[in-house]
Amino acid sequence: MTSVPFSFVRSVEFWSWFRMAVCVLPVVLVVMGVYVDYTHTDRCSILTVSNDSLLVEYGEPVKVNCSIPSEPSSVYKLGWESQILPVQTDSETSLVWTSPNLTEWEVNGREMFCYLSVPNTEQCKRKVHLTLYKRPDSVNISSESSVWSEGQMMKLKCEIENVGPLQNLTVQWTRVDQNNITTVTEMPYGSFSTSGEERKNGNVTSTLTVSASRDEDDVQYQCAALLRLDQLQQPQVGSSEPLNITVRYKPIITQPSKGIPNSVIKGNKLVLNCSAHGNPSPQYSWSSPGNKNLTTSSIIISSVQSEDQGQYSCTAYNDEGSDSMNVTVNVLEHPHTTNLSSESSMWSEGQMMKLKCEIKNTGPVQNLTVQWTRVDQNKNRTVTEMPYRRFSISEKQKGSMDVTSTLTVLASHDEDGVQYQCAALLKLEQLQQPQVGSSEPLNITVRYKPIITQPSKGIPNSVIKGNKLVLNCSAHGNPSPQYSWSSPGNKNLTTSSIIISSVQSEDQGQYSCTAYNDEGSDSMNVTVNVLEHPHTTKLSSESSVWSEGQMMKLKCEIKNTGPVQNLTVQWTRVDQNKNRTVTEMPYRRFSISEKQKGSMDVTSTLTVSASRDEDGVQYQCAALLKLEQLQQPQVGSSEPLNITVRYKPTITQPSSGTISLTQGDQLVLNCSAHGNPSPQYSWNSPGNKNLTISSIFISSVQSEDQGQYICTAYNDEGSDSLTVVVNVAVEYKLIIIIIAVCAVVGVVLIIGFWYYRHTQNKWRNLASHRNNDNIALSDDIAGQS
């Protein structure tokens, strides 16, 4: 019999276990890795530093502390890792890294950290960002020349000594002009020359190129060193003294210009000023008619004569160059007289009248304009200009002569009291004041028939019986008009006004006013209607209390009013927020006592849907007589009627939904509803607990408080319900990780045990099979023997 070696079976079992371990081990490592990472992060959180970012000025002391709350249970090391002055301890819970005067630039950009080392655990670190900086020893600005000439390209140099770190340096150039307008230009690291490493200190030279122009004269330049560091509140660490620039440039004449007069009336004063900008300050020379040369900036002639006419030339000059300007002066004759006249002293409306303006001894005529000015009684001014060729002259030549201009006017009542005036204008390009002569004002008088201005359509022609009636008649006319009235009953009055203190029915009818004078007359008719005031206006409802959903009717009864065809019933609704709504019902939308025009009884009905919005609303009705001339149309109004509407509750709080809480939290549920009458409340809570209150308060919720809470608000009109679902959760933390690890390990053990039993049974069956084969083989051999 051949048996399976025991060592072979064990070898097979070993390799089976090995394959299973290879499959399961990564899962265990991932789960344990999550746990180890959690515990490492939690362990390293005890390591703290007093400041994780430090900015230190060169040569100043620095100190930063690293600490743990207590000594670890095993051997440990607490230390500082740094380019300079590294320290450590194995017996203290805090360690200070310090330098009495930090000057080592090696700390910039290098890693510095505090560490905690414990055997068999990963090292904990806290990084500290340390930056060393230095203010410059000096900042100087200079120019290659103390005086610039216009057109040159000049260089300004800024020298900054011993500043750092250079990589954070910016050179700032500031320009301030004569108007104190500031311009700033910044040059970052890399745009200027340096002597030193970028993380350390060194010397810097920055150059600014400027085009020398007159705009640069008296400008002030300054340069400054800026260190762009996050913790440095004020980046400017050094600044130069201001440098004032002087630029020499040739003059440019600013006066005289085209706005200076080049024409002047004979005998008037002439002043010509020459002014220029230049550096050095310019000198001046004038050449004038008759080859007269003057070395002054101004020419003054107190009384201009004909020989002063001609060209004047001003020259401004200095060492840099010169500028010139020419002015041509014309000497003009002033007109001797300017007269205005009318063909008649008194005008009548409708005539075409002529005004004549006579100007003596003026010229040149081709530059002459006659200006007509009209000023009405309201001081409104109208100007009309007539240029050359629109008036007659004494002879066709260019020079001084006599001129006549005519203005045609239509005589109307608008011209009465108007004032006219004419003036001579010489439109010459450089003459500051073109008006060289003006007439005396001429007042116009126009006779015209009256025009009635009152009464008009705005005067009332309807009045309540017993009220006062006033009718005024007013008209414009020249001469002043007289008045006459004709009234009902053929009464004639010669006054401008009719006053009736208490109007009666017999005063109704047509009134006619006539205004008249020597030029004619004007009439105006007024029809007066005498109206009856309504005796009563009453508002009522078919029920004192309404229920929501009903259609209710309001009735407005108006007694003894008219004329009905002009009547409108006005309904006014005012809600609880004082918002006013007005509805008007005209004639034919209400019932009347009889179909005739006159005073009668009227009933108007308003149908309203009873809703909760109508609760507390106030209604009122009024009688309006819509007559064209009645100033106040409202002739009667009812007392206000307050409406009460009963309606079922509507819950407004809380809102339906789900509330999620953690065990031990506080639960507050408030139930609020609108209804009339005021609603009562009941709550149905988990465990079939019924409460007849509006609020539920639980100071510390438990699992048994989880479930549905139903609030019901009710009154005699109905009810409303609302459901809130409350969920109570238990909070789990590290135990979840431990349970997960245990679960994974349990699963691995179960799989391993199953695999072991399965493999063992398999090999037992194999061994049994082989034994049976060996027994059969032995029997065959024995039989053959």
Secondary structure, DSSP 8 states (H G I E B T S, - for coil): -----HHHHHHHHHHHHHHHHHHHHHHHHHHHHHHHHHHHHHHHTT-EES-SEEEEETT--EEEEEE-SS--SS--EEEEE-SS--EEESS-SEEEEEESS---GGGTT---EEEEE-TTS--EEEE-EEEEEB--SEEEEEES-SSEETT-EEEEEEEEEEEB-GGGEEEEEEEE-TT--EEEEEEETTSSEEES-TTS-EEEEEEEEEE--GGGTT-EEEEEEEE--TT-S--EEEE---EE--EEEEEEEEES-TTS--EEETTS-EEEE-EEEEES--EEEEEETTTEEE-SSEEEESS--GGG-EEEEEEEEETTEEEEEEEEEEEE---SEEEEEES-SSEETT-EEEEEEEEEEE--GGGEEEEEEEE-TT--EEEEEEETTSSEESSSSSSSEEEEEEEEEE--GGGTT-EEEEEEEE--TT-S--EEEE---EE--EEEEEEEEES-TTS--EEETTS-EEEE-EEEEES--EEEEEETTTEEE-SSEEEESS--GGG-EEEEEEEEETTEEEEEEEEEEEE---SEEEEEES-SSEETT-EEEEEEEEEEE--GGGEEEEEEEE-TT--EEEEEEETTSSEESSSSSSSEEEEEEEEEE--GGGTT-EEEEEEEE--TT-S--EEEE---EE--EEEEEEEEES-SEEEEEETT--EEEE-EEEEES--EEEEEETTTEEE-SSEEEESS--GGG-EEEEEEEEETTEEEEEEEEEEEE----HHHHHHHHHHHHHHHHHHHHHHHHHHHHHHHHHHHHHHHHHHHHHHHHHHH-
